């Protein structure tokens, strides 16, 4: 599931920044696969909660993983949404903010990769480092939002502006979900909420 979500983030980048229609179209299929994994893992976790195997003493792991997979599923949804926006933007010229949005996407992709590393290694330190990167994405969001909404001299139509505002909002939420994954892993490892 994590690999599909991570690849969906890459496809979203290609769709929006490289204007790759094929990448945008692949995102719908990837999202369906992510949703299937999400539903199956959730069912498995509920089964573990209802009938814990002998020796399973700490159910916080199961609970944390149920929340964690929801965060990953939402990241996949936002990647698909970016692909849909990319399709709407294909007829228009490249917007001047696209290079800055590309940087924001790459920051988010890095955060998703780190969150998956934290999951696979059960590494609380890596999980908690993600919050630092989230602050940079929040700064990107504020700056880009201000640029898009209050732009003087950037001639663009309303659909492009609104679409790009949606994209940066999706990216900001993806970063928040990646941060949540990191925090959940830190909780699983240490037993402390931070």
C-alpha positions as CSV (number, residue, x, y, z in Angstrom):
1,X,0.0,0.0,0.0
2,X,2.8,2.4,0.9
3,X,4.6,1.8,-2.3
4,X,1.4,2.5,-4.3
5,X,0.9,5.8,-2.4
6,X,4.5,6.8,-2.9
7,X,4.2,6.1,-6.6
8,X,0.9,8.0,-6.8
9,X,2.7,11.1,-5.5
10,X,5.3,10.7,-8.3
11,X,2.5,10.3,-10.9
12,X,0.8,13.5,-9.5
13,X,4.1,15.3,-9.9
14,X,4.5,14.1,-13.5
15,X,0.9,14.9,-14.3
16,X,1.0,18.5,-13.0
17,X,4.6,19.6,-13.5
18,X,5.5,17.7,-16.7
19,X,1.9,17.9,-18.1
20,X,1.9,14.1,-18.5
21,X,-1.6,13.0,-19.4
22,X,-0.8,9.3,-19.1
23,X,0.4,9.8,-15.5
24,X,-2.8,11.7,-14.7
25,X,-4.9,8.9,-16.0
26,X,-2.9,6.2,-14.1
27,X,-3.7,7.9,-10.8
28,X,-7.3,6.7,-10.9
29,X,-6.3,3.0,-11.1
30,X,-3.6,3.5,-8.4
31,X,-6.2,5.1,-6.1
32,X,-8.5,2.1,-6.5
33,X,-5.7,-0.2,-5.6
34,X,-4.8,1.9,-2.5
35,X,-8.5,1.9,-1.5
36,X,-8.6,-1.9,-1.8
37,X,-5.5,-2.3,0.4
38,X,-7.0,0.2,2.9
39,X,-10.2,-1.8,3.2
40,X,-8.5,-5.1,3.5
41,X,-6.0,-3.9,6.1
42,X,-8.7,-2.3,8.1
43,X,-10.7,-5.5,8.1
44,X,-7.6,-7.4,9.3
45,X,-7.0,-4.9,12.1
46,X,-10.6,-5.1,13.3
47,X,-10.2,-8.9,13.3
48,X,-7.1,-8.6,15.5
49,X,-9.0,-6.3,17.8
50,X,-12.0,-8.6,18.0
51,X,-9.9,-11.8,18.3
52,X,-6.4,-10.9,19.5
53,X,-4.0,-13.8,19.1
54,X,-2.5,-15.2,22.3
55,X,0.5,-13.2,23.4
56,X,-0.7,-9.9,21.8
57,X,-0.5,-7.7,24.8
58,X,-0.4,-4.2,23.4
59,X,-3.3,-3.3,21.1
60,X,-2.0,0.3,20.6
61,X,-0.1,-1.1,17.6
62,X,-3.2,-2.2,15.9
63,X,-5.0,1.0,16.7
64,X,-2.1,3.1,15.5
65,X,-1.9,1.1,12.3
66,X,-5.6,1.6,11.6
67,X,-5.1,5.3,11.8
68,X,-1.9,5.2,9.9
69,X,-3.4,3.4,6.9
70,X,-6.2,6.0,6.8
71,X,-3.5,8.7,6.5
72,X,-1.8,6.9,3.7
73,X,-5.2,6.4,1.9
74,X,-5.9,10.1,2.1
75,X,-2.5,10.9,0.7
76,X,-3.4,8.7,-2.3
77,X,-6.7,10.5,-2.6
78,X,-5.0,13.9,-2.8
79,X,-2.5,12.6,-5.4
80,X,-5.5,11.5,-7.5
81,X,-7.1,14.9,-7.0
82,X,-3.9,16.6,-8.2
83,X,-4.1,14.4,-11.3
84,X,-7.6,15.6,-12.0
85,X,-6.6,19.2,-11.6
86,X,-3.7,18.6,-14.0
87,X,-6.1,17.3,-16.6
88,X,-8.2,20.5,-16.2
89,X,-5.1,22.6,-16.6
90,X,-3.7,21.0,-19.8
91,X,-5.4,23.5,-22.1
92,X,-3.8,26.5,-20.4
93,X,-0.2,27.8,-20.6
94,X,2.2,26.8,-17.8
95,X,1.6,29.1,-14.8
96,X,4.5,31.1,-13.5
97,X,4.2,29.5,-10.0
98,X,4.6,26.0,-11.3
99,X,8.3,25.8,-10.4
100,X,7.5,26.7,-6.8
101,X,4.7,24.2,-6.7
102,X,7.1,21.6,-8.0
103,X,9.4,22.3,-5.0
104,X,6.4,21.9,-2.7
105,X,5.5,18.6,-4.4
106,X,9.0,17.3,-4.0
107,X,9.0,18.3,-0.3
108,X,5.8,16.3,0.2
109,X,7.1,13.3,-1.7
110,X,10.2,13.4,0.6
111,X,7.9,13.4,3.6
112,X,5.9,10.5,2.3
113,X,9.1,8.5,1.7
114,X,10.4,9.3,5.2
115,X,7.0,8.3,6.7
116,X,7.2,5.0,4.9
117,X,10.8,4.5,6.1
118,X,9.7,5.2,9.7
119,X,7.0,2.5,9.2
120,X,9.2,-0.1,7.7
121,X,12.0,0.4,10.2
122,X,9.7,1.3,13.2
123,X,12.0,4.3,13.6
124,X,10.6,6.9,16.0
125,X,13.4,9.4,15.3
126,X,12.7,9.4,11.5
127,X,9.0,9.6,12.3
128,X,9.4,12.7,14.4
129,X,11.8,14.4,11.9
130,X,9.0,14.7,9.4
131,X,7.4,17.6,11.4
132,X,10.4,19.8,10.6
133,X,9.7,19.2,6.9
134,X,6.0,19.9,7.4
135,X,6.8,23.4,8.6
136,X,8.6,24.1,5.3
137,X,5.5,22.9,3.4
138,X,3.3,25.1,5.5
139,X,5.5,28.0,4.6
140,X,5.3,27.1,0.9
141,X,1.5,27.0,1.2
142,X,1.3,30.4,2.7
143,X,3.6,32.0,0.2
144,X,2.1,30.4,-2.8
145,X,-1.5,31.1,-1.7
146,X,-0.6,34.8,-1.3
147,X,1.1,34.8,-4.7
148,X,-1.9,33.1,-6.4
149,X,-4.6,35.1,-4.7
150,X,-3.0,38.5,-4.6
151,X,-0.9,38.3,-7.8
152,X,-0.4,41.5,-9.7
153,X,0.9,41.2,-13.2
154,X,0.2,37.5,-13.5
155,X,-2.5,37.3,-16.0
156,X,-4.5,34.1,-15.6
157,X,-8.1,33.1,-15.5
158,X,-10.0,32.2,-12.4
159,X,-10.1,28.4,-13.2
160,X,-6.3,28.3,-13.3
161,X,-6.0,30.2,-10.0
162,X,-8.6,28.2,-8.2
163,X,-7.2,25.0,-9.5
164,X,-3.7,25.8,-8.3
165,X,-5.0,27.0,-4.9
166,X,-6.6,23.5,-4.6
167,X,-3.3,21.8,-5.6
168,X,-1.3,23.6,-2.9
169,X,-4.1,22.8,-0.4
170,X,-3.9,19.2,-1.3
171,X,-0.1,19.2,-0.9
172,X,-0.4,20.9,2.5
173,X,-2.8,18.2,3.6
174,X,-0.6,15.4,2.2
175,X,2.3,16.8,4.3
176,X,0.0,16.8,7.4
177,X,-0.9,13.2,6.8
178,X,2.7,12.2,6.3
179,X,3.5,13.9,9.6
180,X,0.6,12.0,11.3
181,X,2.1,8.7,10.0
182,X,5.5,9.7,11.5
183,X,3.9,10.6,14.8
184,X,1.9,7.4,15.0
185,X,5.1,5.3,14.4
186,X,6.8,7.3,17.2
187,X,3.9,6.4,19.4
188,X,4.0,2.7,18.5
189,X,7.8,2.6,19.3
190,X,7.9,4.8,22.4
191,X,4.4,4.7,23.8
192,X,4.4,8.5,24.1
193,X,2.3,10.9,22.1
194,X,4.3,13.9,20.8
